[in-house]
Amino acid sequence: LLDKEFVKKIQYAREKLPLTRLFFVTNASLLEGKLAKDIADAGVDKIKISFYGTNPDEYEKIHVPLKYEKVKKNILDFSFLAFGNMRLKMRYMNPNSTIPSPKRHEMKRRIPWV
């Protein structure tokens, strides 16, 4: 999301390759405001969010210098934006390495706000 042309590149890829599945991985630290809305509307099919840790202390030890509450807000706000775009799917990367592919109900047990 540091690339200032990111949304334009998504739009270009969607225009030129309409049947291609477009996805990216992010830690969601910059997924906010106008950028978040533009990404939600740009034609992405899937986003994987790296969010390791089930509480602020654990998260902030792993994701230095990010702040748990700010990133949590970004994810929740973006989820609301993305809900209107039924094409877009989001997947949270597993914060518990002992379970390789979490189901949503499993994530809810580990991260209550998911």
N, C-alpha and C positions, 0 to 999 in steps of 0.2 A: 504493500500500500504506500510505500515511500515513492514509488514511480508516479510522477505528476500526470503521466499520460495513461495510467492504468485503465481508467474507465473508457477512454477512447479506444484503447487496444481491445478491450472486451467487446465493445460495440462493433469494431471493425471485424473481429473474428466472427461474431454472430452474423453479421451481414454477409460475409464471404463464405462462411461455412455453417449455414443455418441448421444442419442436422448434427453437427458436432456437439458433444457434451463438453461444456466449459466449466472448469472448476479451479479453485485455488485454495491454498492453505494460509492461514493467518493466526496470529495470537490475539487478534481483535483489539489491540491497544489503540489503533488509529481508525477503527471502524465506527465512526461517529459523524453526526451532522450531515452536511450536504454530501460528503463522500459516501457515507453509508446509504443514503437515499439513491444516489446515482448508481452505486453498485447494485442495489436491489432492483433497479429498473433497467440495468444494462444488458441483461440476458444471460447471466451466470446460471448454471444448472445446480451447482453444488459448491458448498464451502465447508472445508474442514477447519475447525477451530482448535488450536493447541491450547489447552487449559489444564495444566497439571497442578494438582493440589485441590483438596476438598475444604480448605478453610484459608483465611487470610495469611496466617503465619506460614503454612506449608507452601501456598501459592507464591508468596513474595520471596521466599528463599530460593525457589526454582526460577522464577521469572523476574530477576533483578533487572531494572529498577521499577518494574510495573507495579501498579496498585490494584489489588484484588477487587475492591468496590468499584473502581472506575471501569475496569475491563468487564466486570459483571454487568454493569449498567449498559456498556456498549453492546454486549451480547443480547441482553434483554430488549433494548431499544431496536436493534437490528432485526431481531426475531419478529418483532411487531411489524416492521417495514416489510420484511420478507414474506410475512403471512399473506399479504395481498398479491404476491407473485407466486402462484401455485407451482410454477415451474422450478422454483428454487428450493433446494433441500440443504439443510445444514446438518453437520455431524460433528459432535464434540469428540476430540481424541481422548482416549481412555486415560483418566488420571490414576488408575490402579493397574499397574503393569502385570498383575497376576491374571487379569481377565482380558484376553486379546481383543475382543470385539463386543463392547457393551451394548446392551439393548437400552432403550430409553428408560424403562422401569428400573433397570439396574443403576443407571446414572442418577435417577431421582433419589435413590437410597444414599448415594455418595455425595451428590451436590443437590441439595433440596430445591434450589431455584430453577433447575433445568426442567 
